[in-house]
Amino acid sequence: VCDEPHPVMIKDMIGHCVQGKIDDAYLILKSLWDKGYSPHDIITNIFRVCKNYQMAEYLKLEFIKVCVANRRIGYMHTCVCVCVCVCVCVCVSHCNRTLA
């Protein structure tokens, strides 16, 4: 059993966020949580995958900013993990609409 989410799933989740498909991104997040991955592993992998993901630099910075902020606070609770990913999705979707 692997103790970290597969980067492809995280990449798909980020892709949905960038496209503004929050429901699809949430379904991936929920499946990761249901498989027993810790918030730490999910957030750490979002950070890792995001650094190499092909997207506008301002979007990448938003993802990284939210991930780093929540790594510092302490996030070993389900709600925080969900909130992090939802915040990233909402933030990215808002940026896309504002700059479009």
C-alpha positions as a Markdown table, in Angstrom:
| # | Residue | x | y | z |
|---|---|---|---|---|
| 1 | Val | 0.0 | 0.0 | 0.0 |
| 2 | Cys | 1.4 | 3.4 | -1.0 |
| 3 | Asp | 1.2 | 6.0 | 1.8 |
| 4 | Glu | 1.0 | 9.0 | -0.6 |
| 5 | Pro | -1.6 | 9.9 | -3.2 |
| 6 | His | -0.6 | 9.2 | -6.8 |
| 7 | Pro | 0.7 | 12.4 | -8.5 |
| 8 | Val | -1.6 | 11.8 | -11.5 |
| 9 | Met | -4.7 | 12.1 | -9.3 |
| 10 | Ile | -3.3 | 15.3 | -7.8 |
| 11 | Lys | -2.5 | 16.6 | -11.3 |
| 12 | Asp | -6.1 | 15.8 | -12.4 |
| 13 | Met | -7.5 | 17.6 | -9.3 |
| 14 | Ile | -5.3 | 20.7 | -10.0 |
| 15 | Gly | -6.4 | 20.6 | -13.7 |
| 16 | His | -10.1 | 20.7 | -12.6 |
| 17 | Cys | -9.4 | 23.6 | -10.3 |
| 18 | Val | -7.6 | 25.6 | -13.1 |
| 19 | Gln | -10.6 | 24.9 | -15.3 |
| 20 | Gly | -13.0 | 26.0 | -12.6 |
| 21 | Lys | -14.5 | 22.5 | -12.2 |
| 22 | Ile | -14.8 | 22.6 | -8.5 |
| 23 | Asp | -17.1 | 19.7 | -8.2 |
| 24 | Asp | -14.8 | 17.4 | -10.1 |
| 25 | Ala | -11.8 | 18.5 | -8.1 |
| 26 | Tyr | -13.8 | 17.9 | -4.9 |
| 27 | Leu | -14.6 | 14.3 | -6.0 |
| 28 | Ile | -10.9 | 13.5 | -6.5 |
| 29 | Leu | -10.2 | 15.0 | -3.1 |
| 30 | Lys | -13.0 | 13.0 | -1.5 |
| 31 | Ser | -11.7 | 9.8 | -3.1 |
| 32 | Leu | -8.2 | 10.5 | -1.7 |
| 33 | Trp | -9.6 | 11.1 | 1.7 |
| 34 | Asp | -11.8 | 8.0 | 1.5 |
| 35 | Lys | -8.7 | 5.9 | 0.7 |
| 36 | Gly | -7.2 | 7.0 | 3.9 |
| 37 | Tyr | -4.5 | 9.5 | 2.8 |
| 38 | Ser | -3.7 | 12.0 | 5.5 |
| 39 | Pro | -4.2 | 15.8 | 5.0 |
| 40 | His | -0.4 | 16.2 | 5.3 |
| 41 | Asp | 0.2 | 13.8 | 2.4 |
| 42 | Ile | -2.5 | 15.4 | 0.2 |
| 43 | Ile | -1.3 | 18.9 | 0.8 |
| 44 | Thr | 2.4 | 18.0 | 0.4 |
| 45 | Asn | 1.6 | 16.3 | -2.9 |
| 46 | Ile | -0.5 | 19.3 | -4.1 |
| 47 | Phe | 2.5 | 21.4 | -3.5 |
| 48 | Arg | 4.9 | 19.1 | -5.3 |
| 49 | Val | 2.7 | 18.6 | -8.3 |
| 50 | Cys | 1.8 | 22.2 | -8.6 |
| 51 | Lys | 5.5 | 23.3 | -8.8 |
| 52 | Asn | 5.8 | 21.4 | -12.1 |
| 53 | Tyr | 2.2 | 21.9 | -13.5 |
| 54 | Gln | 1.9 | 23.9 | -16.7 |
| 55 | Met | -0.3 | 26.9 | -15.8 |
| 56 | Ala | -0.1 | 30.6 | -15.5 |
| 57 | Glu | 2.5 | 31.7 | -13.0 |
| 58 | Tyr | -0.1 | 33.7 | -10.9 |
| 59 | Leu | -2.2 | 30.6 | -10.5 |
| 60 | Lys | 0.7 | 28.5 | -9.5 |
| 61 | Leu | 1.6 | 31.1 | -6.9 |
| 62 | Glu | -1.9 | 31.0 | -5.5 |
| 63 | Phe | -1.8 | 27.2 | -5.1 |
| 64 | Ile | 1.6 | 27.3 | -3.4 |
| 65 | Lys | 0.6 | 30.2 | -1.1 |
| 66 | Val | -2.4 | 28.3 | 0.2 |
| 67 | Cys | -0.5 | 25.0 | 0.6 |
| 68 | Val | 2.4 | 26.7 | 2.4 |
| 69 | Ala | 0.2 | 28.7 | 4.7 |
| 70 | Asn | -1.8 | 25.5 | 5.7 |
| 71 | Arg | 1.4 | 23.4 | 6.2 |
| 72 | Arg | 2.5 | 25.9 | 8.8 |
| 73 | Ile | -0.8 | 26.1 | 10.7 |
| 74 | Gly | -1.2 | 22.4 | 11.3 |
| 75 | Tyr | -3.9 | 20.6 | 9.4 |
| 76 | Met | -4.4 | 17.1 | 10.8 |
| 77 | His | -8.2 | 17.4 | 10.7 |
| 78 | Thr | -10.5 | 16.5 | 7.8 |
| 79 | Cys | -12.2 | 19.9 | 7.6 |
| 80 | Val | -8.9 | 21.7 | 7.2 |
| 81 | Cys | -7.9 | 19.5 | 4.3 |
| 82 | Val | -11.2 | 19.9 | 2.6 |
| 83 | Cys | -11.1 | 23.7 | 3.2 |
| 84 | Val | -7.6 | 24.0 | 1.7 |
| 85 | Cys | -8.5 | 22.3 | -1.5 |
| 86 | Val | -11.8 | 24.2 | -1.8 |
| 87 | Cys | -10.1 | 27.5 | -1.0 |
| 88 | Val | -7.5 | 26.8 | -3.8 |
| 89 | Cys | -10.3 | 25.9 | -6.2 |
| 90 | Val | -12.3 | 29.0 | -5.4 |
| 91 | Cys | -9.3 | 31.2 | -5.5 |
| 92 | Val | -8.1 | 29.9 | -8.8 |
| 93 | Ser | -11.7 | 30.1 | -10.3 |
| 94 | His | -12.0 | 33.7 | -9.1 |
| 95 | Cys | -8.6 | 34.6 | -10.6 |
| 96 | Asn | -9.6 | 33.0 | -13.9 |
| 97 | Arg | -12.9 | 34.9 | -14.0 |
| 98 | Thr | -11.3 | 38.2 | -12.9 |
| 99 | Leu | -8.5 | 38.1 | -15.5 |
| 100 | Ala | -10.5 | 36.7 | -18.3 |
